[in-house]
Amino acid sequence: MRKIFVAAVVIAVVVLAGFAVWSLNHGNGAGPGVPESITIASPPLEQADFIYIAEDQGLFAENGLNVTVLDGYTNGVASVNAMANGETDLSVSAEYPVVTAILGRKNISVISTIDEFQTSWITARKDRGISTIAGLKGKRIGLPRGTIVEFYLGRFLTLNGINLSAVTLVDINASQSVDALARGDVDAMTYFQPYAYAIQVRMGDNGASWPTQGGQLVYAVVAGRQEWVSEHPGTITKFLKSLSGAEVYANSHPKEAERIVQKRLNLSDSYLASAWPEHRFSLSLDQSLLVAMNDEARWAINNNLTAEKTVPDFRSYISTEELTRVQPEAVNIR
């Protein structure tokens, strides 16, 4: 009888140990009552709306998470690189930096989009003879290279009869974008908000501006390394549940949600009035995201911006399981 009892105890210990290992590997290893930690890389932009709201309203803590938002990255390329290099668990960016990272053989999983928006503009100096789009031909254009802004510029120029090779592209970071155009370092500058707005204000009557997206929306995507995502489904589910709560709050308290983001990013009333209507905040994984990613990959390949020659199967880089658990109606992807 004693041997049977000892054997039963040993089996129980083994089972519990196995469960503990499984829990650790599935994002539940912090133990009861101990928050799980997540780090997120993001540019300081209103696209991260739901993340800022969840942080402000204590929704992460409510769902057993300790989330650190590192939003000092200059753009989505920087935040995706930080995530891909293991510096953070997740990243927020437009879809294009994820596309280029995948073309660069990075193993990345998109877990949700949280915003769709149009915020990319080009502003040119009229005193350089640019009062129409045609005047951009042969000019120096500043922009953040490798970002979705470059994709939209190329598309914008093509639609207006100008080949991308007919302009000179100058890589300029966000903090220098306004001054670079004002000083005349370049003839035109294309950037996303809030920098596009600041450039337009600075240039005043000497600036000619046009939106570059042509009605095609940018997707703000949340992504992680494939290995990390596959090992932490429970953690990701809690994270998306927090963002789902933020979406409910934003829909029921729109002005309060707007003020949370305004305070977090120190945005002016005038900028917010201009830019906020250009966003469609929602949790989703839609087939249109795949269409956009395929389009952008083809453009990068055709313009020799990648060594790849074929468009990857982006569906295999999108994880739908976690969002389906939290908000199944938000998933419409094949």
N, C-alpha and C positions, 0 to 999 in steps of 0.2 A: 504493500500500500504506500509505504514511504517513497519507493522508487517511482511509482506512478505519479505521486504528488510532485516530486522533484522534476520529473519529466514535463509535467504540465506547466510548472513555473518556468522552466527553460523555454518551452514553446511560446509562452506568453511574452517573455522578455524579447525573444527573437521577433515575434510579430510586432510588438510595440516599437522595437528599434527600426524594423523595416518601415513602419508607418511614419516614424520620425524622419527617416531619410527621404521617403516619398514626399512628405510635407515640405521639407527644405527645398527639394527640387521642383516643387509646384507652387512656390511663392507663399507657402503657409508656415514657414519654418521659424517665424519670430516668436511663436509661443502665444498662448492665450493672453490677451490684454496688452501685448507688446506690439506697437505699430511696426509695420514693414516699411522700409525706407526705399524711396525712389528718387533719382535725380533726373531732371529734365533740362536739356539745353534748348534755348529759344532766343530769337532776337526779341528786343523789347518792343513788340508791336501788338496792336489791338486784335490781331488774329488769334492770339492766345487767350481771348476773352474768357472762355469757360474755365481755363486753368486758374486765372486770376480770381474769378468768382468763387470757384471751389475752395481756393486758398482762403479768401476773405470770409466766406461763410462757414468755415470749419468742416466742409464736406469731406475732405480727405481724412481728417482725424476721425470723423464720424464713421468712416468706412475702414478704419484700422490701418491708415497709411500715414507715414511721415514723409511728405513730399517736399523736396528742395528744388525750387525753380531757379535755374541759373540763366538769367535773361540778359547777359551782357554780351552776347554774340552779335557780331555786326550784321550778319545775314543768315539765311537758311543754309547756305553751303557750309558756313562755319559750325552751325549747330549740328548738322548731319555728320560732318567729319568728327566732331567731338563724340557723338554717339557711336559711330562706326569704329572709332579707335578705342572704345571702352572707357572714355572719360565720364560719360553719363549713361544712364539706362535707356532713356528715351530722348527724342528730339522733336521739335516743332519746326516745320519749314513749309515752303511751297512744294508741290510735287516734283518740280524739275530737278532740284538737287538730289532727290531720291532716285530719279531716273538716271542721272549722270553717275551717281554712286553705284547703282546696279550695273550700268554699262562698264564701270571700272571694276567689276567683279566683287563688289561688296555684298555680303549676305544680309539683307535687310528685310524686315517685315513691316508693312503698314498696318496699323491696328484700327485707325479711324481717321476720318476727316472731321474738322471742327468748324470750318468756315469756308465759304466760297466768296470771292471778292474781285473787284476791279480797282486797282490802285496804281497802275503803272502809267506814267506820263513821260513825254519828252518835251523839254523846253529849249528853244534855240535863241541865240542872240540876233536880234533884228539888225544891229549895227554891223553884223558880219554878212549881211545880205540874205538873211533867211527869214522871209515873211510867209513863205508857203512851204509845204512838205518837199516839193521838188528842189528847193534851195538847200536841202541837206546833202545832196550829192556832192561828193568830194570833200566833205567837211570832217572835222575831228569831233567825235561824239564820246563823251564820258559815260561810264556805266560800271556797275559791279560785275566783272566778267565771271562767267560760269553760273550765274543765277538765272532765274526765269525771266528777268528783265532782258537779258541778251536774246533769249528765244523770242520774246514779244517784239523786240526791236527788229530782229531779222524778218519776222513775219510782217510787221508793219511796213517796213521798207519794200519788201517784195510786193505787197498788195498795192503799193503806190509807185510801182515801176522802177524801183531802185534796188540794185543788187547789193547784198551785204558787203561784197568786196569793193564797192564803189565809195565806201566811207572808211575812215580810220578809227578803230575802236581804242579807247584809252581807259585802262582799268583804274578806277578811282573809288576809294572807300567812302562809306557813308558820311563820316565826320568831315570829309573834305569836299563833299559834293557841291554844297552851296557856294563856298568860296571859290572853288575851281572854275565854275562858270562865271561867277561875278568878276573874277580877275581876268577872264579871257584865256585861261589855260586851254580850254576847249571851246568849240563853236556851239555845241549843244550838249545837253545832259539828259539822260534818261534814267529815271529812278522810281522806286516804289514809295508809297507814303510811309512816314510823314515827310520824307525828304523832298518828294516831288512838290508838295505844298509849300515848303520853305523856300525851294528854288523859285517857284512862281512868284511868291511874295517879294523875295529879294530882287528879282529881275524887273518887276513892275512893268511899265510900258515898253521896256526894251526886250521883253520876252514874248515869244510866240510859242504857244503850247498846244499839244494834241495828245489825247489818250491813245495808248499804243495797243491795247488788248483787243480792240475791235469786237467787243461783246463776249469774248471767250474768257470764262472765269478761271481764276487761280484757285487751287484747293490748298487749304492749310491742313497738312497731314501730320499725324503723330505716328512715329515709327521707332522701332528698336532693332537691335541685332537679332537675326533669326534664332540663334541659339538661346539668347536671353528670353525672347518671347515664348519659345517652346517650353522653356523650363519654368516659366512663371505665369501660367494661365490664371491662377487664382488671384495673383497680385494685379494683373492687367484687368481682370473683371472688376475688382474693387476700384481701380483707377477709373475705368469707364463708367462705373456706377456713380462715382463722384461727379464726373463730367455731365452725366445724364441729369443729376440733381441740379447742377449749375444751369443746364439748359432750361429746366423747369422754372428755376428762379428767374432767369433772364426773360423768359416769355411772360411770366406773371408780374415781374417788376422791371420793365425795360429801362426806365429812367435810373433806377437805383443801380442796375447792372452797368449801365453806361458810366455812371459816376465812379463805380469801383475801378473800372479800367482807366478812366481819366485820372483819378488820383494816383493809381499805381504807376502810370507812365508819365504823369505830369503833362498832360495834353491841354492845349488851350481850348476855350469854348469855340473859337472860330474854326480851328482845325477839325474839331470833333463834329461840328455842324456840317462841314464839307465832306468828311471822310466816312462817317458812321453809316450813312445810307447806302454806301457801296458794298456793305458786308451782308452776307446771309449766314448767320451763325446757326449751325445745327450739327448734331452727331450723325454721320452717315458713312456708308461705303456703297457708292453708286457706280453703275456700269459706266457712267460718263467719266469717272476718274480713269478707268482703264483706257478709254478712247483718247483722253488727253495725254496720258503717259506714252501710248503708242505713237501719237502724233509728234510729241517732243523727241522721242528716241529717233524716229525717222529723220527729223530735222537735224539733230546732232550728227547722225551718221552721214547725211547728205552734205553737211558742211565741214566734214572731216574734223569734228571736235571729239571724236572717240576712235579708238583702234578697232572697236567692234564693227562688224559689217551687217549683222542681222539684228532685228528687234527681239529682245528677250520675251519670254512668256511672263509678263508682269503679273498675271493672276497668281502665279506661284510665289510671288513676293507680297501677297496681301493675305493677312490672317483675319478671317471673318468670324471665327468661333466665339471669341470673347464678346464682341459687340452683339452678336446674335443672342447670346445669353442675356444681355442687359436690355437691349432694345431691338428686338428682331425686325420690327417694321422699318428700321433704319438701314437694313442691309438689302441691297438690290444689285448684286454683282454675280456674274456667272464665271 
